């Protein structure tokens, strides 16, 4: 039986997606955008640096929130699998603490970014 080359299959699938599917997403008009132009993938209302930075921060916060939720669940799984072993319990506690601290940093960064952008927009509007 012939061995399957997964790297080659992954390369073919990636090439297909980049060649045929990516142009569809790039040229697809978002609701409220002009369909005759190439659409900004971050949305047609993101015309300033502040708006783009907020959009990027929102995407990072969304992905980071999903990762934090996964690692909280995973650390709970590690607590259960420790079965009273002190070394494994310590590892699970450290993972949980690191996850909560990382989530707090992510939340704080998102809040600070929103405050900075709002402040800059307010300063720009005042004469």
C-alpha positions in Angstrom: 0.0 0.0 0.0 1.3 3.4 -1.0 2.0 5.9 1.8 -0.1 9.1 1.7 1.9 12.3 1.5 -0.1 14.7 3.7 2.2 17.7 3.0 1.6 17.4 -0.7 -2.2 17.2 -0.2 -2.1 20.2 2.2 -0.1 22.2 -0.4 -2.6 21.3 -3.1 -5.5 22.4 -1.0 -3.8 25.6 0.1 -3.0 26.4 -3.5 -6.6 25.8 -4.6 -8.0 28.0 -1.8 -5.6 30.8 -2.6 -6.1 30.6 -6.3 -9.9 30.2 -6.5 -11.5 31.1 -3.2 -9.5 34.1 -2.0 -10.4 36.3 -5.0 -14.1 35.6 -4.3 -13.8 36.8 -0.7 -11.7 39.9 -1.7 -14.0 41.0 -4.5 -17.3 40.1 -2.7 -19.1 43.3 -1.7 -20.0 43.7 1.9 -23.4 45.0 2.8 -23.5 48.8 2.5 -20.3 48.9 0.3 -19.9 49.8 -3.3 -19.9 46.5 -5.3 -18.0 48.0 -8.2 -14.8 48.3 -6.2 -12.5 45.9 -4.3 -13.8 45.8 -0.8 -11.6 46.3 2.3 -11.7 43.0 4.1 -12.0 44.8 7.4 -15.2 46.5 6.3 -16.0 49.5 4.1 -16.4 51.9 7.1 -12.8 51.5 8.2 -11.3 54.5 6.5 -9.1 55.8 9.3 -6.1 54.3 11.2 -8.1 54.4 14.4 -11.0 52.4 13.0 -8.6 49.8 11.5 -6.7 49.5 14.8 -9.9 49.0 16.7 -11.1 46.4 14.2 -7.8 44.5 14.5 -7.9 44.7 18.3 -11.5 43.4 18.2 -10.4 40.4 16.1 -7.4 39.8 18.4 -9.6 40.0 21.5 -12.1 37.5 19.9 -9.5 35.0 19.0 -7.7 35.5 22.3 -11.0 35.0 24.2 -11.5 31.7 22.4 -8.0 30.6 23.3 -8.4 31.7 27.0 -11.7 29.7 27.2 -10.0 26.6 25.7 -7.1 26.8 28.2 -9.4 27.3 31.1 -11.3 24.1 30.1 -8.0 22.3 29.5 -6.6 23.3 32.9 -9.8 22.0 34.5 -9.2 18.8 32.6 -5.6 18.7 34.0 -7.0 19.2 37.5 -9.3 16.2 37.0 -6.5 14.1 35.5 -4.1 14.9 38.4 -6.0 12.6 40.7 -4.4 14.0 43.8 -0.8 14.0 42.5 0.8 17.1 44.0 3.2 17.7 41.1 0.4 17.5 38.5 -1.9 19.6 40.7 0.8 22.3 40.8 1.1 22.2 37.0 -2.6 22.5 36.6 -2.8 25.5 39.1 0.0 27.2 37.3 -1.7 26.7 33.9 -5.0 28.1 35.3 -3.3 31.1 36.9 -1.3 31.8 33.7 -4.5 31.6 31.7 -6.5 33.9 33.9 -3.6 36.4 33.9 -3.3 36.2 30.2 -7.0 36.8 29.8 -6.8 39.8 32.1 -3.9 41.2 30.1 -5.9 40.7 26.9 -9.0 42.4 28.4 -6.9 45.2 29.7 -5.2 45.8 26.4 -8.6 45.9 24.6 -9.9 48.4 27.1 -6.8 50.6 26.9 -6.9 50.5 23.1 -10.6 51.6 23.1 -9.8 54.4 25.5 -6.8 55.7 23.5 -8.8 55.6 20.2 -11.8 57.4 21.8 -9.5 60.0 23.3 -7.7 60.6 19.9 -11.0 60.9 18.1 -12.3 63.4 20.7 -9.1 65.5 20.4 -9.4 65.5 16.6 -13.0 66.7 16.8 -12.3 69.7 19.1 -11.3 72.9 17.3 
